[in-house]
């Protein structure tokens, strides 16, 4: 928490006391005390490569409880109940959030975009990670973003998300994120952006959260049959969640963010243990096409393909390596954008 935030919290605390909202004022000053208490430990964490984060969810939840108490003391009828319910939802969001329908997404026609069904500002794009010449765990060792790893098939997807006012802005932001990850995995693994319909069909699943039976995330990951949701930052797993697949679902819902880990393991470690029970996919014709696009980055488009023929919404292309593959038009446009 910076000095500007501390000054704002102190001002709001004094203002709350001034207008008689002393429970709210107490919370603001309690927050200030906690922030100063953790200041030294935050610096120590930064020196050791870790970080110490203030639990904002707890503060917001307690703030709504305080508002509920003030509303009750003021003689309110429905507002105390409503504020108390909001506070309870905020505090328990990691558990109740995935059970709510807000995470459902719908595909946007003729694009690689998924949009939240209930929030028009939340957008997603999904890319399958195709293997290259290196072992899969090593190839992904430095990736950042949310991965969905299907442990029974070895298929792995990168889920890019953003908030945007419209489709054009969302597409620009999401393709930029995928492009940055494609550069980071250059020559080791390749990103295949998925058509929106194909991406939605992958996540039309009933997922049940699993509670790890072992405190060792790396060791437990080799025993999960289902989906691993891994939020990675510079090759470390910052958040993780395990899911069991209970069958198909009528709506698409990507795996949600997992719980924050106190001791983030290396992504390489986790994938290496998953590989002890799962065979990773082998390179295929699409891998060869993406490799050709990666090595010809910056070359004029006419010199990157031998052939490009369209039929309906699909396009058949032949890479410089000679392999012919069929992709959708939105996929082709996204691939050219990512590997340009």
BAGULUM-167276 format. One record per residue (C-alpha): chain; residue in three letters; x, y, z. Coordinates in steps of 0.001 Angstrom, whole numbers. Each point is the difference from the previous one (the first is absolute). Layout:
REM BAGULUM-167276
site marmar: A; vexro: Ala; u: X; v: Y; w: Z
...
END
This chain:
REM BAGULUM-167276
site marmar: A; vexro: Unk; u: 0; v: 0; w: 0
site marmar: A; vexro: Unk; u: 1511; v: 3355; w: -1081
site marmar: A; vexro: Unk; u: 55; v: 3280; w: 1877
site marmar: A; vexro: Unk; u: -2891; v: 1352; w: -2060
site marmar: A; vexro: Unk; u: -2150; v: -2946; w: 1042
site marmar: A; vexro: Unk; u: 966; v: 456; w: 3660
site marmar: A; vexro: Unk; u: -873; v: 3687; w: -101
site marmar: A; vexro: Unk; u: -3355; v: -808; w: -1585
site marmar: A; vexro: Unk; u: -750; v: -2653; w: 2643
site marmar: A; vexro: Unk; u: 941; v: 2446; w: 2782
site marmar: A; vexro: Unk; u: -2192; v: 2739; w: -1460
site marmar: A; vexro: Unk; u: -2976; v: -2345; w: -379
site marmar: A; vexro: Unk; u: 526; v: -1241; w: 3565
site marmar: A; vexro: Unk; u: -43; v: 3542; w: 1415
site marmar: A; vexro: Unk; u: -3002; v: 883; w: -2146
site marmar: A; vexro: Unk; u: -1857; v: -3075; w: 1246
site marmar: A; vexro: Unk; u: 586; v: 1005; w: 3614
site marmar: A; vexro: Unk; u: -1101; v: 3543; w: -817
site marmar: A; vexro: Unk; u: -3407; v: -1069; w: -1295
site marmar: A; vexro: Unk; u: -588; v: -2573; w: 2707
site marmar: A; vexro: Unk; u: 905; v: -3151; w: -1949
site marmar: A; vexro: Unk; u: 2498; v: -1121; w: 2615
site marmar: A; vexro: Unk; u: -76; v: -3742; w: -949
site marmar: A; vexro: Unk; u: 1092; v: 937; w: -3523
site marmar: A; vexro: Unk; u: 2675; v: 2343; w: 1364
site marmar: A; vexro: Unk; u: 1387; v: -2767; w: 2209
site marmar: A; vexro: Unk; u: 298; v: -2273; w: -3051
site marmar: A; vexro: Unk; u: 1900; v: 2617; w: -1978
site marmar: A; vexro: Unk; u: 2497; v: 580; w: 2814
site marmar: A; vexro: Unk; u: 325; v: -3751; w: 589
site marmar: A; vexro: Unk; u: 833; v: -332; w: -3675
site marmar: A; vexro: Unk; u: 2654; v: 2685; w: 372
site marmar: A; vexro: Unk; u: 1594; v: -1822; w: 2941
site marmar: A; vexro: Unk; u: 100; v: -3265; w: -1916
site marmar: A; vexro: Unk; u: 1507; v: 1668; w: -3080
site marmar: A; vexro: Unk; u: 2834; v: 1543; w: 2052
site marmar: A; vexro: Unk; u: 541; v: -3272; w: 1834
site marmar: A; vexro: Unk; u: 473; v: -1880; w: -3267
site marmar: A; vexro: Unk; u: 2173; v: 2643; w: -1594
site marmar: A; vexro: Unk; u: 3242; v: -1498; w: 1274
site marmar: A; vexro: Unk; u: -1013; v: -3551; w: -878
site marmar: A; vexro: Unk; u: -929; v: 1152; w: -3516
site marmar: A; vexro: Unk; u: 3498; v: 1371; w: -534
site marmar: A; vexro: Unk; u: 1512; v: -3225; w: 1291
site marmar: A; vexro: Unk; u: -2222; v: -1973; w: -2349
site marmar: A; vexro: Unk; u: 1085; v: 2130; w: -2939
site marmar: A; vexro: Unk; u: 3658; v: -631; w: 831
site marmar: A; vexro: Unk; u: -607; v: -3749; w: 84
site marmar: A; vexro: Unk; u: -1912; v: -24; w: -3291
site marmar: A; vexro: Unk; u: -3434; v: -438; w: 1557
site marmar: A; vexro: Unk; u: -2793; v: 2414; w: 844
site marmar: A; vexro: Unk; u: -2322; v: 738; w: 2880
site marmar: A; vexro: Unk; u: -3514; v: 1059; w: -971
site marmar: A; vexro: Unk; u: -2621; v: 1609; w: 2164
site marmar: A; vexro: Unk; u: -3270; v: -1978; w: -20
site marmar: A; vexro: Unk; u: -2185; v: 2670; w: -1640
site marmar: A; vexro: Unk; u: -2951; v: -2405; w: -1
site marmar: A; vexro: Unk; u: -13; v: -89; w: 3796
site marmar: A; vexro: Unk; u: 112; v: 3772; w: 282
site marmar: A; vexro: Unk; u: -2866; v: 516; w: -2476
site marmar: A; vexro: Unk; u: -2088; v: -2720; w: 1645
site marmar: A; vexro: Unk; u: 484; v: 1471; w: 3482
site marmar: A; vexro: Unk; u: -817; v: 3443; w: -1380
site marmar: A; vexro: Unk; u: -3374; v: -1247; w: -1236
site marmar: A; vexro: Unk; u: -622; v: -1646; w: 3387
site marmar: A; vexro: Unk; u: 681; v: 3374; w: 1630
site marmar: A; vexro: Unk; u: -2414; v: 1717; w: -2398
site marmar: A; vexro: Unk; u: -2573; v: -2664; w: 885
site marmar: A; vexro: Unk; u: 435; v: 695; w: 3727
site marmar: A; vexro: Unk; u: -360; v: 3757; w: -554
site marmar: A; vexro: Unk; u: -3123; v: -533; w: -2119
site marmar: A; vexro: Unk; u: -1482; v: -2232; w: 2712
site marmar: A; vexro: Unk; u: 764; v: 2567; w: 2711
site marmar: A; vexro: Unk; u: -1643; v: 2664; w: -2152
site marmar: A; vexro: Unk; u: -3228; v: -1997; w: -154
site marmar: A; vexro: Unk; u: 341; v: -1423; w: -3490
site marmar: A; vexro: Unk; u: -2135; v: -2976; w: -1000
site marmar: A; vexro: Unk; u: 1386; v: -1501; w: -3212
site marmar: A; vexro: Unk; u: 3341; v: 1791; w: -407
site marmar: A; vexro: Unk; u: 1670; v: -1753; w: 2999
site marmar: A; vexro: Unk; u: -883; v: -3392; w: -1477
site marmar: A; vexro: Unk; u: 1122; v: 963; w: -3507
site marmar: A; vexro: Unk; u: 3314; v: 1448; w: 1221
site marmar: A; vexro: Unk; u: 644; v: -3039; w: 2201
site marmar: A; vexro: Unk; u: -622; v: -2371; w: -2945
site marmar: A; vexro: Unk; u: 2392; v: 2010; w: -2206
site marmar: A; vexro: Unk; u: 2680; v: -145; w: 2687
site marmar: A; vexro: Unk; u: -473; v: -3752; w: 397
site marmar: A; vexro: Unk; u: 262; v: -510; w: -3772
site marmar: A; vexro: Unk; u: 3210; v: 2042; w: -170
site marmar: A; vexro: Unk; u: 1631; v: -1977; w: 2817
site marmar: A; vexro: Unk; u: -1027; v: -3393; w: -1408
site marmar: A; vexro: Unk; u: 464; v: 842; w: -3683
site marmar: A; vexro: Unk; u: 2791; v: -2554; w: -702
site marmar: A; vexro: Unk; u: -2404; v: -2778; w: 969
site marmar: A; vexro: Unk; u: -3376; v: 1317; w: -1192
site marmar: A; vexro: Unk; u: 1214; v: 1873; w: -3092
site marmar: A; vexro: Unk; u: 597; v: -3071; w: -2210
site marmar: A; vexro: Unk; u: -3460; v: -1338; w: 903
site marmar: A; vexro: Unk; u: -1713; v: 3110; w: -1379
site marmar: A; vexro: Unk; u: -843; v: 306; w: -3721
site marmar: A; vexro: Unk; u: 2026; v: 3192; w: -533
site marmar: A; vexro: Unk; u: 2979; v: -1912; w: -1443
site marmar: A; vexro: Unk; u: -1986; v: -1296; w: -2965
site marmar: A; vexro: Unk; u: 1210; v: 1141; w: -3422
site marmar: A; vexro: Unk; u: -1515; v: 118; w: -3474
site marmar: A; vexro: Unk; u: 1892; v: -173; w: -3321
site marmar: A; vexro: Unk; u: 45; v: 3045; w: -2289
site marmar: A; vexro: Unk; u: -723; v: -991; w: -3594
site marmar: A; vexro: Unk; u: 2791; v: 275; w: -2554
site marmar: A; vexro: Unk; u: 2670; v: 650; w: 2616
site marmar: A; vexro: Unk; u: 2269; v: -1609; w: 2590
site marmar: A; vexro: Unk; u: -1735; v: 1888; w: 2825
site marmar: A; vexro: Unk; u: -2094; v: -1242; w: 2896
site marmar: A; vexro: Unk; u: -2051; v: 2529; w: 1958
site marmar: A; vexro: Unk; u: -1423; v: -340; w: 3474
site marmar: A; vexro: Unk; u: -3690; v: -865; w: -140
site marmar: A; vexro: Unk; u: -881; v: 2480; w: 2748
site marmar: A; vexro: Unk; u: 2764; v: 2616; w: -190
site marmar: A; vexro: Unk; u: 391; v: 1685; w: -3415
site marmar: A; vexro: Unk; u: 3409; v: 1360; w: 1032
site marmar: A; vexro: Unk; u: 1717; v: -3360; w: 679
site marmar: A; vexro: Unk; u: 1623; v: -1703; w: -3011
site marmar: A; vexro: Unk; u: 2115; v: -3121; w: -505
site marmar: A; vexro: Unk; u: 2006; v: -1752; w: -2691
site marmar: A; vexro: Unk; u: 1334; v: -3555; w: 93
site marmar: A; vexro: Unk; u: 3110; v: -1383; w: -1667
site marmar: A; vexro: Unk; u: 1104; v: -3626; w: -41
site marmar: A; vexro: Unk; u: 3656; v: -520; w: 807
site marmar: A; vexro: Unk; u: 1482; v: -2207; w: -2703
site marmar: A; vexro: Unk; u: 3229; v: -1876; w: 768
site marmar: A; vexro: Unk; u: 3218; v: 834; w: -1763
site marmar: A; vexro: Unk; u: 3341; v: -1817; w: -102
site marmar: A; vexro: Unk; u: 700; v: 389; w: 3738
site marmar: A; vexro: Unk; u: -1601; v: -1968; w: 2866
site marmar: A; vexro: Unk; u: -3355; v: 1617; w: 813
site marmar: A; vexro: Unk; u: 701; v: 937; w: 3661
site marmar: A; vexro: Unk; u: 3233; v: 1714; w: -973
site marmar: A; vexro: Unk; u: -1645; v: 1770; w: -2950
site marmar: A; vexro: Unk; u: -2569; v: 1645; w: 2290
site marmar: A; vexro: Unk; u: 2378; v: 665; w: 2879
site marmar: A; vexro: Unk; u: -95; v: 3817; w: -283
site marmar: A; vexro: Unk; u: -3576; v: 622; w: -1104
site marmar: A; vexro: Unk; u: -2307; v: 2480; w: 1761
site marmar: A; vexro: Unk; u: -3784; v: -169; w: 70
site marmar: A; vexro: Unk; u: -2755; v: -2440; w: 883
site marmar: A; vexro: Unk; u: 447; v: -3559; w: -1217
site marmar: A; vexro: Unk; u: -2652; v: -2701; w: -139
site marmar: A; vexro: Unk; u: 1753; v: -3386; w: -35
site marmar: A; vexro: Unk; u: -2145; v: -3070; w: -797
site marmar: A; vexro: Unk; u: 1927; v: -2677; w: 1823
site marmar: A; vexro: Unk; u: -1592; v: -2988; w: -1790
site marmar: A; vexro: Unk; u: 867; v: 1173; w: -3524
site marmar: A; vexro: Unk; u: 2914; v: 2362; w: 638
site marmar: A; vexro: Unk; u: -1698; v: 2765; w: -1997
site marmar: A; vexro: Unk; u: 866; v: 3406; w: 1422
site marmar: A; vexro: Unk; u: -1671; v: 3327; w: -687
site marmar: A; vexro: Unk; u: 963; v: 3584; w: 748
site marmar: A; vexro: Unk; u: -2969; v: 2154; w: 1018
site marmar: A; vexro: Unk; u: 488; v: 3719; w: -601
site marmar: A; vexro: Unk; u: -2472; v: 2375; w: 1668
site marmar: A; vexro: Unk; u: -612; v: 3735; w: 59
site marmar: A; vexro: Unk; u: -2578; v: 2692; w: 623
site marmar: A; vexro: Unk; u: -917; v: 2075; w: -3040
site marmar: A; vexro: Unk; u: -2819; v: 2247; w: -1168
site marmar: A; vexro: Unk; u: -411; v: -1689; w: -3362
site marmar: A; vexro: Unk; u: 1038; v: -2812; w: -2308
site marmar: A; vexro: Unk; u: 2745; v: 1896; w: -1823
site marmar: A; vexro: Unk; u: 1732; v: 1048; w: 3217
site marmar: A; vexro: Unk; u: -354; v: -3490; w: 1499
site marmar: A; vexro: Unk; u: 1437; v: -1685; w: -3084
site marmar: A; vexro: Unk; u: 2968; v: 2371; w: -52
site marmar: A; vexro: Unk; u: 809; v: -568; w: 3682
site marmar: A; vexro: Unk; u: -413; v: -3766; w: -55
site marmar: A; vexro: Unk; u: 2020; v: -543; w: -3177
site marmar: A; vexro: Unk; u: 2758; v: 2205; w: 1440
site marmar: A; vexro: Unk; u: 104; v: -2236; w: 3096
site marmar: A; vexro: Unk; u: 153; v: -3156; w: -2123
site marmar: A; vexro: Unk; u: 2683; v: 1550; w: -2202
site marmar: A; vexro: Unk; u: 2175; v: 775; w: 3018
site marmar: A; vexro: Unk; u: -294; v: -3601; w: 1199
site marmar: A; vexro: Unk; u: 781; v: -1347; w: -3481
site marmar: A; vexro: Unk; u: 3196; v: 2057; w: 11
site marmar: A; vexro: Unk; u: 883; v: -1347; w: 3458
site marmar: A; vexro: Unk; u: -329; v: -3630; w: -1145
site marmar: A; vexro: Unk; u: 1641; v: 548; w: -3389
site marmar: A; vexro: Unk; u: 1359; v: -3193; w: -1516
site marmar: A; vexro: Unk; u: -1078; v: -2166; w: 2966
site marmar: A; vexro: Unk; u: -3821; v: -41; w: -99
site marmar: A; vexro: Unk; u: -2606; v: 1728; w: -2144
site marmar: A; vexro: Unk; u: -3312; v: 1727; w: 652
site marmar: A; vexro: Unk; u: -2943; v: -995; w: -2197
site marmar: A; vexro: Unk; u: -2869; v: 2496; w: 489
site marmar: A; vexro: Unk; u: -3346; v: -1776; w: -26
site marmar: A; vexro: Unk; u: -3147; v: 1013; w: -1784
site marmar: A; vexro: Unk; u: -2581; v: 1260; w: 2508
site marmar: A; vexro: Unk; u: -2331; v: -2941; w: -577
site marmar: A; vexro: Unk; u: 2780; v: -2554; w: 476
site marmar: A; vexro: Unk; u: 1236; v: 1775; w: 3131
site marmar: A; vexro: Unk; u: -3486; v: 30; w: 1533
site marmar: A; vexro: Unk; u: -516; v: -3713; w: -705
site marmar: A; vexro: Unk; u: 3178; v: -889; w: 1920
site marmar: A; vexro: Unk; u: -1343; v: 1548; w: 3210
site marmar: A; vexro: Unk; u: -3579; v: -1281; w: -162
site marmar: A; vexro: Unk; u: 749; v: -2201; w: 2970
site marmar: A; vexro: Unk; u: -1333; v: -537; w: 3486
site marmar: A; vexro: Unk; u: 3026; v: 616; w: 2186
site marmar: A; vexro: Unk; u: 122; v: -887; w: 3691
site marmar: A; vexro: Unk; u: 2696; v: 1549; w: 2140
site marmar: A; vexro: Unk; u: 2360; v: -2393; w: 1711
site marmar: A; vexro: Unk; u: 1694; v: 649; w: 3312
site marmar: A; vexro: Unk; u: 3635; v: -1124; w: -172
site marmar: A; vexro: Unk; u: 617; v: -3038; w: 2165
site marmar: A; vexro: Unk; u: 3637; v: 1032; w: 262
site marmar: A; vexro: Unk; u: 1559; v: 3307; w: 957
site marmar: A; vexro: Unk; u: 2589; v: -568; w: -2731
site marmar: A; vexro: Unk; u: -1591; v: 1466; w: -3132
site marmar: A; vexro: Unk; u: 2663; v: -1436; w: -2291
site marmar: A; vexro: Unk; u: -397; v: -3553; w: 1294
site marmar: A; vexro: Unk; u: -3818; v: 160; w: 89
site marmar: A; vexro: Unk; u: -237; v: 1252; w: -3590
site marmar: A; vexro: Unk; u: 1120; v: -3413; w: -1274
site marmar: A; vexro: Unk; u: -3070; v: -1634; w: 1585
site marmar: A; vexro: Unk; u: -2718; v: 2291; w: -1373
site marmar: A; vexro: Unk; u: -2311; v: -1351; w: -2699
site marmar: A; vexro: Unk; u: -1697; v: 3039; w: -1462
site marmar: A; vexro: Unk; u: 1128; v: 3595; w: -469
site marmar: A; vexro: Unk; u: 2725; v: 2067; w: 1634
site marmar: A; vexro: Unk; u: -552; v: 3755; w: 18
site marmar: A; vexro: Unk; u: 3404; v: 1646; w: 420
site marmar: A; vexro: Unk; u: 565; v: 3751; w: 198
site marmar: A; vexro: Unk; u: 3636; v: 473; w: -921
site marmar: A; vexro: Unk; u: 2280; v: 3003; w: 388
site marmar: A; vexro: Unk; u: 3406; v: -218; w: -1662
site marmar: A; vexro: Unk; u: 61; v: -3774; w: 175
site marmar: A; vexro: Unk; u: -1270; v: -324; w: 3579
site marmar: A; vexro: Unk; u: -3454; v: -1263; w: 990
site marmar: A; vexro: Unk; u: -1470; v: 2823; w: 2077
site marmar: A; vexro: Unk; u: -3527; v: -1493; w: 247
site marmar: A; vexro: Unk; u: -1301; v: -3499; w: -563
site marmar: A; vexro: Unk; u: -3284; v: -1883; w: 29
site marmar: A; vexro: Unk; u: -816; v: -3636; w: -734
site marmar: A; vexro: Unk; u: -3207; v: -1163; w: -1686
site marmar: A; vexro: Unk; u: -1684; v: -3311; w: -651
site marmar: A; vexro: Unk; u: -2052; v: -302; w: -3206
site marmar: A; vexro: Unk; u: -3559; v: -1187; w: 697
site marmar: A; vexro: Unk; u: -1199; v: -20; w: -3601
site marmar: A; vexro: Unk; u: -1152; v: 2498; w: -2628
site marmar: A; vexro: Unk; u: -1827; v: 3221; w: 824
site marmar: A; vexro: Unk; u: -2434; v: 2139; w: -1951
site marmar: A; vexro: Unk; u: 2067; v: 3170; w: 371
site marmar: A; vexro: Unk; u: 3703; v: 796; w: -274
site marmar: A; vexro: Unk; u: 1903; v: 1069; w: 3083
site marmar: A; vexro: Unk; u: 3818; v: 251; w: 23
site marmar: A; vexro: Unk; u: 1681; v: -1129; w: 3243
site marmar: A; vexro: Unk; u: 92; v: 2813; w: 2527
site marmar: A; vexro: Unk; u: 3066; v: 1350; w: 1764
site marmar: A; vexro: Unk; u: 1238; v: -2250; w: 2750
site marmar: A; vexro: Unk; u: 1197; v: 688; w: 3511
site marmar: A; vexro: Unk; u: 3151; v: 2035; w: 517
site marmar: A; vexro: Unk; u: 2981; v: -2146; w: 949
site marmar: A; vexro: Unk; u: 2290; v: 873; w: 2893
site marmar: A; vexro: Unk; u: 2980; v: -1654; w: -1655
site marmar: A; vexro: Unk; u: -426; v: 163; w: -3801
site marmar: A; vexro: Unk; u: 1645; v: -2974; w: -1721
site marmar: A; vexro: Unk; u: 1547; v: 119; w: -3441
site marmar: A; vexro: Unk; u: -2392; v: -758; w: -2863
site marmar: A; vexro: Unk; u: 2696; v: -2306; w: -1356
site marmar: A; vexro: Unk; u: -205; v: -2062; w: 3211
site marmar: A; vexro: Unk; u: -3789; v: -337; w: -160
site marmar: A; vexro: Unk; u: -103; v: -975; w: -3680
site marmar: A; vexro: Unk; u: 2839; v: -2443; w: 491
site marmar: A; vexro: Unk; u: -2016; v: -1846; w: 2652
site marmar: A; vexro: Unk; u: -3155; v: 78; w: -2147
site marmar: A; vexro: Unk; u: 2071; v: -1591; w: -2752
site marmar: A; vexro: Unk; u: 691; v: -3003; w: 2246
site marmar: A; vexro: Unk; u: -3606; v: -1152; w: -526
site marmar: A; vexro: Unk; u: -896; v: 1759; w: -3254
site marmar: A; vexro: Unk; u: 1514; v: -152; w: -3454
site marmar: A; vexro: Unk; u: 395; v: 3478; w: -1450
site marmar: A; vexro: Unk; u: -1245; v: 451; w: -3600
site marmar: A; vexro: Unk; u: 2523; v: -434; w: -2790
site marmar: A; vexro: Unk; u: 723; v: 2694; w: -2617
site marmar: A; vexro: Unk; u: -2391; v: -127; w: -2975
site marmar: A; vexro: Unk; u: -631; v: 1851; w: -3263
site marmar: A; vexro: Unk; u: -1335; v: 3021; w: 1889
site marmar: A; vexro: Unk; u: 3213; v: 92; w: 2038
site marmar: A; vexro: Unk; u: 1944; v: 56; w: -3269
site marmar: A; vexro: Unk; u: -2158; v: 2842; w: -1329
site marmar: A; vexro: Unk; u: 468; v: 2063; w: 3163
site marmar: A; vexro: Unk; u: 3739; v: -679; w: -66
site marmar: A; vexro: Unk; u: 116; v: 1289; w: -3565
site marmar: A; vexro: Unk; u: -1902; v: 3154; w: 1011
site marmar: A; vexro: Unk; u: 2307; v: 519; w: 2982
site marmar: A; vexro: Unk; u: 3241; v: -205; w: -2002
site marmar: A; vexro: Unk; u: -1362; v: 2253; w: -2787
site marmar: A; vexro: Unk; u: -1156; v: 2729; w: 2382
site marmar: A; vexro: Unk; u: 373; v: 3354; w: -1761
site marmar: A; vexro: Unk; u: -22; v: -1517; w: -3501
site marmar: A; vexro: Unk; u: -2727; v: 1186; w: -2448
site marmar: A; vexro: Unk; u: -3110; v: -2180; w: 209
site marmar: A; vexro: Unk; u: 199; v: -1120; w: -3645
site marmar: A; vexro: Unk; u: 3376; v: -1604; w: 757
site marmar: A; vexro: Unk; u: -1173; v: -1879; w: 3110
site marmar: A; vexro: Unk; u: -2499; v: -2362; w: -1689
site marmar: A; vexro: Unk; u: 215; v: -2113; w: -3107
site marmar: A; vexro: Unk; u: -3773; v: -174; w: -359
site marmar: A; vexro: Unk; u: -3121; v: 1584; w: 1508
site marmar: A; vexro: Unk; u: -3437; v: -1168; w: -1163
site marmar: A; vexro: Unk; u: -3334; v: 789; w: 1622
site marmar: A; vexro: Unk; u: -3259; v: -1913; w: 174
site marmar: A; vexro: Unk; u: -2784; v: 1421; w: 2161
site marmar: A; vexro: Unk; u: 1324; v: 879; w: 3435
site marmar: A; vexro: Unk; u: 3044; v: -2272; w: -367
site marmar: A; vexro: Unk; u: 3337; v: 625; w: -1659
site marmar: A; vexro: Unk; u: 2497; v: -2587; w: -1229
site marmar: A; vexro: Unk; u: 3568; v: 1222; w: 222
site marmar: A; vexro: Unk; u: 3350; v: -1530; w: -854
site marmar: A; vexro: Unk; u: 3042; v: 1095; w: 1937
site marmar: A; vexro: Unk; u: 3485; v: 347; w: -1408
site marmar: A; vexro: Unk; u: 706; v: -3431; w: 1471
site marmar: A; vexro: Unk; u: -2614; v: -1531; w: -2307
site marmar: A; vexro: Unk; u: -2654; v: -1063; w: 2514
site marmar: A; vexro: Unk; u: -3630; v: 823; w: -858
site marmar: A; vexro: Unk; u: -2380; v: 811; w: 2854
site marmar: A; vexro: Unk; u: -3535; v: 1304; w: 251
site marmar: A; vexro: Unk; u: -867; v: 2752; w: 2486
site marmar: A; vexro: Unk; u: -2856; v: 2441; w: 409
site marmar: A; vexro: Unk; u: 302; v: 3514; w: -1369
site marmar: A; vexro: Unk; u: 35; v: 1605; w: 3491
site marmar: A; vexro: Unk; u: 2754; v: -2445; w: 991
site marmar: A; vexro: Unk; u: 2102; v: 911; w: -3021
site marmar: A; vexro: Unk; u: -349; v: 3729; w: 634
site marmar: A; vexro: Unk; u: 913; v: -483; w: 3678
site marmar: A; vexro: Unk; u: 3028; v: -2163; w: -865
site marmar: A; vexro: Unk; u: 1331; v: 2584; w: -2433
site marmar: A; vexro: Unk; u: -484; v: 2705; w: 2643
site marmar: A; vexro: Unk; u: 1766; v: -2003; w: 2730
site marmar: A; vexro: Unk; u: 2934; v: -1050; w: -2175
site marmar: A; vexro: Unk; u: 572; v: 3327; w: -1805
END
